Amino acid sequence: MLRRVYDATWGRIFALGYDFFLEQMERKGLRDMRRELLSAARGRTLEIGAGTGLNIDHWPGQVDELVLTEPDPHMARQLHKKAAGAKRDVDVIEAPGERLPFPDDAFDTVALTLVLCTVPEPEAALREIARVLRPGGRFLFLEHVRSQEEGLARWQDRLHGPWYLFGDGCHCNRDSLATIKASPLELERSERGDLPGAVPLVRPYVSGQATAAAS
């Protein structure tokens, strides 16, 4: 009972403070990284785990239709507010990445940023992404990941529990690139680096593009 109360209370606080928590990272370069990644989006586009809507202003004009999904009710509340004030039409749907309410081959582009760390079943979410993408469609991603440096990776393991509670379900030590490589999607390119302004536990990142295999 106490755990449920904690989760609900902290989840509400975390959603309200999410933009503030990320502001330093956004100012130091994460905002530009989002914009560069999403510039490759085309056609009917889906963003999974859109959170509070930090990507809304970064989608290019080549996106004909934009659909955002978010399963967390507290995050979704903030997302609905930003979508209502957006300069473009945005559809917001409250749904988890593991169970997307869309038919097969429904989108030209699917994107997510800083999401696979929190998705309860990332393998299932990636299978869903492959399902809803049209053959040859693009999957764009930017994720903080397990460090390739053994020392930092050990600290990510040691502090995983406290970070998981603070980050409202965020896993600081997931090797999301390996999960993407093992998925039905075909990895085309990826690059690693350090998220600007991030604390060490979530500083290592990977970004890139994959495609849906032809039917």
C-alpha positions as CSV (number, residue, x, y, z in Angstrom):
1,M,0.0,0.0,0.0
2,L,2.7,2.5,1.0
3,R,4.6,1.6,-2.2
4,R,1.6,2.4,-4.4
5,V,1.1,5.7,-2.6
6,Y,4.8,6.5,-3.1
7,D,4.7,5.6,-6.8
8,A,1.6,7.7,-7.4
9,T,2.8,10.7,-5.5
10,W,6.4,10.6,-6.9
11,G,5.1,9.9,-10.4
12,R,3.0,13.1,-10.2
13,I,5.9,15.2,-8.9
14,F,8.3,13.7,-11.4
15,A,6.0,14.6,-14.3
16,L,5.5,18.1,-13.1
17,G,9.2,18.6,-12.6
18,Y,10.5,16.7,-15.7
19,D,11.1,19.7,-17.9
20,F,12.9,21.4,-15.0
21,F,15.1,18.3,-14.4
22,L,16.2,18.3,-18.1
23,E,16.5,22.1,-18.6
24,Q,20.3,22.2,-18.1
25,M,20.8,19.3,-20.5
26,E,18.4,20.9,-23.1
27,R,20.3,24.2,-22.9
28,K,23.7,22.5,-23.2
29,G,22.9,20.7,-26.4
30,L,20.2,18.0,-25.9
31,R,17.6,20.3,-27.6
32,D,19.8,20.5,-30.7
33,M,20.4,16.7,-30.6
34,R,16.6,16.2,-30.6
35,R,16.1,18.5,-33.5
36,E,18.9,16.9,-35.6
37,L,17.6,13.4,-35.0
38,L,14.0,14.2,-35.8
39,S,14.9,16.1,-39.0
40,A,15.0,12.7,-40.7
41,A,11.3,12.1,-40.0
42,R,8.9,11.9,-43.0
43,G,5.3,11.3,-43.7
44,R,2.9,9.9,-41.1
45,T,5.0,9.9,-37.9
46,L,4.6,8.3,-34.5
47,E,6.5,9.3,-31.4
48,I,6.4,6.7,-28.6
49,G,6.7,7.8,-25.0
50,A,6.4,11.4,-25.8
51,G,6.5,12.4,-22.1
52,T,5.7,16.0,-21.5
53,G,6.1,16.9,-25.2
54,L,9.7,18.2,-25.3
55,N,10.0,17.1,-29.0
56,I,6.8,18.8,-30.2
57,D,8.6,21.9,-31.7
58,H,11.3,19.9,-33.4
59,W,9.4,18.0,-36.0
60,P,10.2,19.0,-39.6
61,G,7.7,20.1,-42.2
62,Q,8.1,16.8,-44.1
63,V,6.0,15.2,-41.3
64,D,2.4,15.1,-42.7
65,E,0.7,13.7,-39.6
66,L,2.0,13.5,-36.1
67,V,0.8,11.0,-33.5
68,L,2.2,11.0,-29.9
69,T,1.7,8.2,-27.5
70,E,2.3,8.3,-23.7
71,P,1.2,5.7,-21.2
72,D,1.9,7.6,-17.9
73,P,-1.2,9.6,-16.9
74,H,0.8,12.3,-15.2
75,M,3.1,12.8,-18.2
76,A,0.1,12.6,-20.5
77,R,-1.6,15.4,-18.7
78,Q,1.4,17.7,-19.5
79,L,1.6,16.4,-23.0
80,H,-2.1,17.2,-23.7
81,K,-1.4,20.8,-22.6
82,K,1.6,21.2,-24.9
83,A,-0.2,19.6,-27.8
84,A,-3.1,21.9,-27.5
85,G,-0.8,24.9,-27.8
86,A,1.3,23.5,-30.6
87,K,1.7,25.2,-34.0
88,R,0.7,22.0,-35.8
89,D,-2.0,19.4,-35.4
90,V,-1.0,16.7,-33.0
91,D,-2.9,13.6,-31.9
92,V,-2.2,12.3,-28.4
93,I,-3.1,8.8,-27.5
94,E,-2.5,7.3,-24.0
95,A,-1.0,3.9,-24.8
96,P,2.0,1.8,-23.9
97,G,4.8,1.1,-26.4
98,E,4.3,-2.6,-25.9
99,R,0.7,-2.5,-27.1
100,L,0.3,0.1,-29.8
101,P,-3.3,0.6,-30.9
102,F,-2.5,0.9,-34.6
103,P,-2.7,-1.5,-37.6
104,D,0.3,-3.0,-39.3
105,D,2.3,-0.8,-41.6
106,A,0.6,2.4,-40.4
107,F,3.6,4.8,-40.2
108,D,6.5,6.1,-42.3
109,T,8.5,7.1,-39.3
110,V,8.6,6.0,-35.6
111,A,10.8,7.9,-33.1
112,L,11.6,7.8,-29.4
113,T,14.0,9.8,-27.2
114,L,15.0,8.7,-23.7
115,V,12.3,6.1,-23.6
116,L,13.7,2.6,-23.8
117,C,15.3,3.1,-20.4
118,T,11.9,3.2,-18.8
119,V,9.7,0.9,-21.0
120,P,8.9,-2.2,-18.9
121,E,9.4,-4.6,-21.9
122,P,11.7,-2.9,-24.5
123,E,11.9,-6.0,-26.6
124,A,8.1,-6.0,-27.0
125,A,8.1,-2.3,-27.7
126,L,10.6,-2.8,-30.5
127,R,8.6,-5.6,-32.0
128,E,5.6,-3.3,-32.0
129,I,7.6,-0.5,-33.7
130,A,8.6,-3.0,-36.4
131,R,5.0,-4.0,-36.8
132,V,3.5,-0.5,-37.2
133,L,6.3,0.7,-39.5
134,R,5.8,0.4,-43.3
135,P,8.4,-1.7,-45.1
136,G,11.5,0.5,-45.4
137,G,10.1,3.0,-42.8
138,R,12.5,4.8,-40.4
139,F,13.0,4.2,-36.7
140,L,14.8,7.1,-35.1
141,F,16.2,6.8,-31.5
142,L,18.3,8.6,-28.9
143,E,18.8,6.8,-25.6
144,H,21.1,6.9,-22.6
145,V,22.7,3.5,-22.2
146,R,25.0,1.3,-20.2
147,S,28.5,2.7,-20.3
148,Q,31.3,1.0,-22.3
149,E,33.7,2.0,-19.6
150,E,33.8,-0.8,-17.0
151,G,34.2,1.5,-14.0
152,L,31.1,3.6,-14.8
153,A,29.1,0.5,-15.8
154,R,29.8,-1.0,-12.3
155,W,28.5,2.2,-10.7
156,Q,25.4,2.1,-12.9
157,D,24.8,-1.4,-11.6
158,R,25.5,-0.4,-8.0
159,L,23.2,2.7,-8.0
160,H,20.5,1.2,-10.3
161,G,18.0,0.8,-7.4
162,P,18.2,4.4,-6.1
163,W,18.2,5.8,-9.6
164,Y,15.2,3.6,-10.5
165,L,13.2,5.2,-7.7
166,F,14.3,8.7,-8.4
167,G,13.8,8.3,-12.2
168,D,10.3,7.0,-11.9
169,G,11.2,3.6,-13.4
170,C,14.3,4.6,-15.3
171,H,17.0,1.9,-15.8
172,C,20.4,3.6,-15.9
173,N,22.3,0.5,-17.0
174,R,20.3,-0.9,-20.0
175,D,22.2,-1.8,-23.2
176,S,19.5,-0.5,-25.5
177,L,21.6,-0.6,-28.6
178,A,22.0,-4.4,-28.1
179,T,18.3,-4.7,-27.7
180,I,17.7,-2.8,-31.0
181,K,20.2,-5.0,-32.8
182,A,18.4,-8.1,-31.6
183,S,15.0,-6.7,-32.7
184,P,13.2,-7.3,-36.1
185,L,14.5,-3.8,-37.1
186,E,17.6,-3.4,-39.3
187,L,20.1,-1.1,-37.8
188,E,21.5,1.3,-40.4
189,R,23.7,3.6,-38.3
190,S,24.4,4.5,-34.7
191,E,26.7,6.8,-32.8
192,R,27.8,7.1,-29.2
193,G,28.7,10.0,-27.0
194,D,28.0,11.8,-23.8
195,L,24.7,13.6,-23.1
196,P,25.6,17.3,-22.4
197,G,25.0,18.4,-18.8
198,A,23.9,14.9,-17.6
199,V,24.9,13.3,-14.4
200,P,27.5,10.5,-15.0
201,L,25.0,7.6,-14.5
202,V,23.0,8.6,-17.5
203,R,25.7,10.4,-19.5
204,P,26.5,7.7,-22.1
205,Y,24.1,7.8,-25.0
206,V,23.5,6.2,-28.4
207,S,21.5,7.6,-31.2
208,G,20.8,6.4,-34.7
209,Q,18.4,5.0,-37.3
210,A,17.0,1.6,-38.2
211,T,14.5,0.5,-40.8
212,A,11.6,-1.9,-41.0
213,A,12.4,-5.0,-43.0
214,A,10.5,-5.5,-46.3
215,S,7.5,-7.8,-45.9
